Amino acid sequence: MPERRLSEIARHLIRPTGIAGSDFPRIQRVALKAGIHYDLWQQGFLYLMLAKRADGKYACGDGGTVLSSCRQIGKTFTVGTAMFIKAILHKGLKVIWTAHHTRTSDETFADLCDLAKNRLLARYVERIRRANGQQEIVFRNGSRIMFGARENGFGRGLHSVDVEIFDEAQILTVRALDNMIPIVNVSPNPLVVFLGNPPKPGDQCEAFEEKRRTALAGTDGMVYVELSADPDADPDDRDQWAKANPSYPKRTSETAILRMRNLLAPDSFRREALGIWNETTSAYAISPDQWAAATIDQPDREGLVGYALDMPPDRSSLAIGGAIKHPDGSAHIELREFRATQSAGTMWAVDYIAEHWPRTASVVIDSQSPAMSLLTDLKTRHVRVIVTNASDMGRACGRLLDMLRDHTLTHLPDDQQPAMATAVRNATTRPIGQSGAFGWNKTGSDVDLSPLVACTLALYGTYITKRDPNRRQEVMI
């Protein structure tokens, strides 16, 4: 089978504008002398990854380079060998290679250590450090490639990094990305690369999904390459195998793919062997039609009143959700307060809850929420808080969706609660455990779900509380 160019096999190929040249030709010359051969698609990918504008800055410097593909196509070989040679050619270059799992990081480190044995390249290596958590290849010109696993906290505290490689990017949380992206800010010309496979259900893939969504929306300043079979591909079609995996059948044999075909479930085979994204991964969790149908201008405010507090991971805002459970079992939810913590702080929320506590049936905070920092202050004000866990969150989210479906839940119009409307529009789900329970997840790193989480827990609290401030006590004299 003749070799094909990247443009001939990529299902999606997003290129940045303003490309004036690339570092790849220099790397290619050294690679050929060292006996390293790149296929045509690999050459095209590396050219784009290392492409530069007329000012010498990377053309993908704004959004990075993203490669999504099935397994076993040679992603690590392609980028790893290029980074090894780049470290030789650029004095003092600092590269970090981070995977989610320690095993993956160790395997990549071992592969590049083998490259250091190359007759031509070995002369440029100063030393190899193999200590766990401090694995690195140090070059004679001061360049370094460091390896580590995100699950062990690798990358935090580093500074002045020039290149970041996020391997296993389908398991990359927004929090981990937020922790690690700032370490390239000091570099005069940083390069960030994401390598991953289509995420499976349960993967913490919000960062990878957001990169894909941004690229497909036509955002300039990034490289996005997706190698996959057609979404409706016949899983036994060898032409589709070749379309998804450019190393088939040359390096990935038919036997290897047949083994996956026979042992994997159909959805897993589409993802792992054919590189096909499950487009429902990013589907909205809350039906826009059901949400719109639940809108009400004048809600019924008779019943049990509950509140809940929530904050996003960066603690930039604080939301108080409210709920009213009616005697007939229906309910109403609304965002009672939502403020930026940088300007308003957090004690206003304690004051609000304490003031309303005598007429309140329940106050809820999830145990994993940053709002837990308010628990002591609320207790000091004699407020009894229900602290929920992951199982409770699953039940709370399920209840909200069930009630929307059954038309037993109402909310205020979106224009009266824009923060709540934004959270609802951008909410997806994440699995909790193995029983089908789920929690809310977000479609982008700039989405604040705390209004939705607060209202969800406020609703849940009114159904599980044993406190009823409306109950009249009869006293016998």
C-alpha positions in Angstrom: 0.0 0.0 0.0 1.6 3.3 -1.0 2.3 5.9 1.6 -0.3 8.7 2.0 0.2 12.3 3.1 -1.4 13.6 6.3 -3.9 15.6 4.3 -5.0 12.4 2.6 -5.8 10.4 5.7 -6.8 12.9 8.4 -10.5 13.1 9.1 -10.0 16.6 10.5 -6.9 18.7 9.8 -6.9 22.2 11.2 -3.9 24.3 10.3 -3.0 27.7 11.7 -2.6 30.7 9.4 0.6 32.6 8.9 3.0 29.7 8.5 6.3 31.0 7.1 8.5 28.0 7.8 9.2 25.1 10.2 11.9 23.6 12.4 11.1 20.2 10.9 13.5 20.2 8.0 16.5 20.5 10.4 15.1 17.7 12.5 14.5 15.6 9.4 18.1 15.9 8.3 19.4 14.7 11.7 16.9 11.9 11.9 17.9 10.5 8.5 21.6 10.5 9.5 20.6 8.7 12.7 18.6 6.1 10.7 15.2 7.4 11.9 12.5 7.4 9.1 9.3 9.2 9.3 6.3 8.2 7.2 4.7 10.9 5.0 1.9 11.5 7.5 4.4 11.9 10.4 6.4 14.3 8.4 3.3 16.4 7.7 2.3 16.4 11.4 5.8 17.3 12.6 6.0 20.1 10.0 2.8 21.6 11.3 3.7 21.1 15.0 7.0 22.9 14.5 5.7 25.5 12.0 6.6 29.1 12.7 5.3 32.5 11.6 7.5 35.2 10.1 8.3 36.5 13.6 9.8 33.2 14.6 7.0 32.2 17.0 5.3 28.9 16.7 2.2 29.2 14.5 0.3 26.9 17.0 1.6 28.9 20.0 -1.9 30.2 21.0 -3.8 26.9 21.0 -1.1 24.2 20.9 -1.0 21.0 18.7 -3.5 18.2 19.2 -3.3 14.7 17.8 -6.3 12.4 18.3 -6.0 8.9 16.9 -6.5 5.2 17.7 -3.9 3.3 19.5 -0.6 1.9 18.1 0.0 4.4 15.3 3.3 5.6 16.6 2.4 8.9 18.3 5.1 8.5 21.0 7.8 7.5 18.4 6.9 10.5 16.2 6.9 13.2 18.8 9.5 11.6 21.1 12.2 11.3 18.5 11.5 14.8 17.3 11.8 16.2 20.8 15.0 14.3 21.4 16.6 15.8 18.2 15.1 19.2 19.0 16.8 19.1 22.4 20.1 18.4 20.7 19.7 21.3 18.2 18.5 23.9 20.7 20.8 24.7 23.6 19.2 24.9 27.0 15.8 23.6 25.8 13.6 22.3 28.7 10.9 19.7 27.8 8.5 17.9 30.1 6.6 14.8 29.0 3.7 14.0 31.2 1.3 11.1 31.1 -1.7 10.3 33.3 -0.4 6.9 34.4 3.1 6.2 35.8 3.3 3.1 33.6 2.9 5.1 30.4 5.4 7.7 31.5 7.9 5.0 32.4 7.5 3.3 29.0 8.1 6.6 27.1 11.1 7.3 29.2 12.5 3.8 28.5 11.9 4.3 24.7 13.8 7.6 24.6 16.6 6.1 26.8 17.0 3.5 24.0 17.2 6.3 21.5 20.1 7.7 23.6 22.0 4.5 22.5 21.9 5.5 18.9 25.4 5.7 17.5 25.0 9.3 16.2 22.8 10.7 19.0 24.6 9.2 22.0 27.5 11.6 21.9 25.1 14.5 22.7 23.7 12.9 25.9 25.4 14.0 29.2 23.6 11.7 31.6 20.3 9.8 32.2 18.7 10.1 35.6 16.5 7.1 36.4 15.3 7.9 40.0 11.5 7.5 40.3 9.8 10.9 40.1 13.0 12.5 38.7 13.5 10.7 35.4 15.2 12.9 32.9 17.6 12.9 30.0 20.2 15.6 30.2 22.1 16.8 27.1 25.6 18.2 26.9 24.2 21.6 25.7 22.1 22.0 28.8 18.8 20.8 27.3 16.7 18.4 29.4 13.7 16.2 28.8 11.9 15.3 32.1 9.2 12.6 32.5 6.5 12.1 35.1 2.9 11.1 35.8 0.2 13.6 36.5 -1.4 11.2 39.0 1.7 11.7 41.1 1.6 15.5 40.8 4.4 15.8 38.3 4.9 19.2 36.9 3.8 21.3 39.8 6.5 23.7 41.0 8.5 23.6 37.7 9.2 26.8 35.9 10.7 28.1 32.6 9.6 25.1 30.6 9.8 25.5 26.8 7.8 22.4 25.6 5.0 20.5 27.3 3.8 17.2 26.0 0.5 16.0 27.4 0.4 12.2 26.7 -2.9 10.4 27.4 -4.6 13.7 26.9 -8.0 12.0 27.0 -7.4 11.7 30.8 -6.5 15.3 31.4 -8.6 17.4 33.8 -9.0 21.1 33.5 -7.5 21.4 37.0 -4.4 19.6 35.9 -4.1 21.7 32.8 -4.6 24.9 34.8 -1.7 23.8 37.1 0.7 23.0 34.3 0.1 25.5 31.5 1.5 28.5 33.5 4.9 26.9 33.7 5.6 27.7 30.1 4.6 31.4 30.4 8.2 32.4 31.0 9.4 30.8 27.8 9.9 33.2 24.9 8.5 30.7 22.5 6.5 27.9 24.2 5.2 24.8 22.5 2.3 22.7 24.0 1.3 19.3 22.5 -1.6 17.1 23.3 -1.6 13.4 22.3 -4.6 11.2 23.0 -7.2 8.7 22.0 -11.0 9.3 21.8 -12.1 9.2 25.5 -14.2 6.4 26.8 -17.1 6.9 29.2 -15.8 7.9 32.6 -12.6 9.5 31.4 -11.9 12.9 32.8 -11.7 14.3 29.4 -13.0 17.8 29.6 -9.7 19.4 28.6 -9.3 17.2 25.5 -12.9 17.6 24.5 -12.6 21.3 24.7 -9.5 21.4 22.5 -11.4 19.3 19.9 -14.5 21.5 20.1 -12.4 24.7 19.8 -10.5 23.3 16.8 -13.6 22.2 14.9 -15.2 25.6 15.5 -12.5 27.0 13.3 -10.3 28.7 15.9 -7.0 29.9 14.5 -3.7 29.5 16.2 -3.7 25.8 16.7 -3.0 22.5 15.0 -5.6 19.8 15.2 -5.2 16.4 13.6 -7.8 13.6 14.0 -7.1 10.3 12.4 -10.1 8.0 12.4 -12.4 5.8 10.4 -15.7 7.1 9.2 -18.3 7.5 12.0 -20.5 4.8 10.3 -17.6 2.6 9.4 -18.1 -1.2 9.0 -15.8 -2.5 11.8 -14.6 -5.3 9.5 -13.7 -3.1 6.6 -10.0 -3.2 6.1 -10.0 0.0 4.1 -11.4 1.7 7.2 -8.7 0.1 9.3 -6.1 1.7 7.1 -7.9 5.0 7.2 -7.8 5.1 11.0 -4.4 3.6 11.4 -1.7 4.7 8.9 0.7 2.1 10.4 -1.6 -0.7 9.2 -0.6 -3.2 7.8 3.1 -2.2 7.7 3.8 -2.0 11.5 0.4 -2.8 13.0 -0.5 -6.2 11.7 -3.9 -7.5 10.7 -3.6 -10.0 13.5 -3.2 -7.3 16.1 -6.4 -5.5 14.9 -8.3 -8.7 14.6 -7.3 -9.5 18.2 -8.9 -6.2 19.3 -11.9 -6.9 17.1 -12.5 -10.2 18.7 -11.8 -9.2 22.3 -13.3 -5.7 22.6 -16.9 -4.7 22.7 -18.1 -2.9 19.5 -18.0 0.6 21.0 -14.5 0.0 22.5 -13.3 -1.3 19.1 -14.6 1.8 17.3 -12.8 4.0 19.9 -9.5 2.1 20.5 -8.9 0.6 17.0 -10.7 3.0 14.7 -10.2 6.3 16.5 -13.9 7.3 16.3 -15.2 9.8 18.8 -18.4 9.0 20.6 -20.2 12.3 19.7 -22.6 11.7 22.6 -19.8 12.2 25.0 -20.3 15.9 24.8 -24.1 15.8 24.5 -26.0 18.2 26.7 -27.2 16.6 29.9 -30.3 18.7 30.3 -32.8 18.7 27.4 -33.2 22.3 26.2 -36.9 21.5 25.4 -37.6 20.1 28.9 -35.8 23.0 30.5 -37.7 25.5 28.4 -41.0 23.8 29.3 -40.3 24.1 33.0 -40.0 27.9 32.9 -42.4 29.9 35.1 -42.7 33.6 35.8 -44.8 33.4 39.0 -43.7 30.2 41.0 -45.6 28.7 43.9 -43.6 29.6 47.0 -45.6 27.6 49.5 -43.7 24.5 50.9 -40.4 23.4 52.3 -37.6 25.8 51.6 -34.0 24.5 51.1 -30.7 26.0 50.2 -27.3 24.7 49.0 -23.9 26.3 48.5 -21.3 25.6 45.9 -18.1 27.0 44.5 -16.1 26.1 41.3 -12.6 24.5 41.9 -10.9 27.9 41.4 -13.1 29.5 44.1 -13.8 32.4 41.9 -17.5 32.5 42.7 -20.0 31.4 45.2 -23.6 30.3 44.5 -26.6 29.8 46.7 -29.2 27.6 45.2 -32.8 27.6 46.5 -35.6 25.1 46.2 -39.2 24.9 47.4 -40.8 21.5 47.7 -44.6 21.7 47.4 -47.1 19.6 49.3 -48.1 17.7 46.1 -44.5 16.5 45.5 -43.6 19.0 42.8 -40.8 21.6 43.3 -39.4 24.9 42.2 -35.6 25.8 42.0 -33.9 29.1 41.5 -30.5 30.7 41.9 -30.9 32.8 45.0 -27.5 34.5 45.1 -24.4 34.4 42.9 -21.4 36.6 43.5 -17.7 36.8 42.6 -15.6 36.0 45.6 -12.7 38.3 44.6 -14.9 41.3 45.2 -17.5 40.1 47.6 -15.7 37.4 49.6 -17.7 34.6 51.1 -19.0 35.7 54.5 -22.1 37.3 52.9 -23.3 33.7 52.1 -23.0 32.7 55.8 -24.9 35.8 56.8 -27.6 35.0 54.1 -28.1 31.4 55.3 -28.1 32.3 59.0 -30.7 35.0 58.4 -33.0 32.5 56.6 -32.3 29.5 58.8 -35.3 29.8 61.1 -37.6 29.3 58.1 -35.4 26.8 56.2 -35.8 23.0 56.0 -32.4 22.1 54.7 -28.9 23.5 53.9 -26.6 21.3 51.8 -23.0 21.4 50.8 -21.2 18.6 48.9 -18.2 17.1 50.7 -16.0 17.7 47.6 -17.0 21.3 47.1 -14.7 24.2 48.0 -17.7 25.7 49.8 -17.0 23.2 52.6 -14.7 25.9 53.9 -17.8 27.7 55.1 -19.0 24.7 57.2 -17.4 25.9 60.5 -18.8 29.4 60.1 -22.3 28.1 59.5 -22.1 25.8 62.5 -21.0 28.7 64.6 -24.2 30.5 63.5 -26.2 27.4 64.6 -27.0 26.3 61.0 -27.2 22.5 60.6 -25.7 21.6 57.3 -26.3 18.3 55.4 -23.0 17.2 53.9 -23.5 15.0 50.8 -21.2 12.5 49.2 -20.7 11.2 45.7 -23.7 8.8 45.9 -25.9 11.6 47.1 -24.8 13.7 44.2 -25.8 10.9 41.8 -29.2 10.7 43.4 -29.6 14.5 43.3 -28.7 14.9 39.6 -31.0 12.0 38.8 -33.9 13.5 40.7 -33.6 16.8 38.9 -33.6 15.2 35.5 -36.5 12.9 36.4 -38.6 15.8 37.6 -37.9 17.8 34.5 -39.0 14.8 32.4 -42.1 14.4 34.5 -43.0 18.1 34.4 -42.9 18.4 38.2 -40.1 20.9 38.4 -40.2 24.7 37.6 -37.5 27.4 37.4 -37.4 31.1 36.6 -36.9 32.4 33.1 -33.3 32.3 31.8 -33.0 36.0 31.3 -33.6 36.5 35.0 -30.9 33.9 35.9 -28.2 34.1 33.2 -25.6 32.3 35.3 -28.0 29.4 35.9 -28.9 29.3 32.2 -25.3 29.2 31.1 -24.6 26.3 33.5 -27.5 24.4 32.2 -26.6 24.9 28.6 -23.0 23.7 29.2 -23.6 20.8 31.5 -22.7 17.3 30.6 -22.5 14.2 32.8 -19.8 12.2 34.4 -20.2 8.7 35.7 -20.3 8.1 39.4 -19.4 4.5 40.3 -20.6 1.5 38.3 -24.3 1.6 39.0 -25.3 4.2 36.4 -25.3 7.2 38.7 -23.8 10.4 37.4 -22.8 14.0 38.3 -22.7 17.2 36.4 -19.6 17.9 34.3 -18.8 20.9 32.2 -18.1 21.3 28.5 -15.3 23.9 28.8 -12.8 25.2 31.3 -14.4 28.6 31.5 -17.9 27.2 32.4 -19.0 27.7 36.0 -21.4 24.9 37.0 -21.8 26.0 40.6 -25.3 27.6 40.1 -26.6 24.3 38.7 -24.9 22.2 41.4 -26.2 24.5 44.1 -29.8 24.3 42.8 -29.5 20.5 42.3 -28.4 20.0 45.9 -31.0 22.4 47.3 -33.7 20.4 45.6 -32.3 17.1 47.0 -32.1 18.6 50.5 -35.8 19.3 50.6 -36.6 15.7 49.9 -34.3 14.1 52.5 -34.5 16.5 55.4 -36.3 15.7 58.6 -36.6 19.3 59.6 -39.9 21.1 58.9 -40.0 24.7 60.2 -43.6 25.0 59.0 -44.8 22.2 61.3 -46.9 23.5 64.2 -46.2 22.1 67.6 -49.2 21.3 69.8 -48.6 21.6 73.5 -50.8 19.8 76.0 -51.5 21.9 79.1 
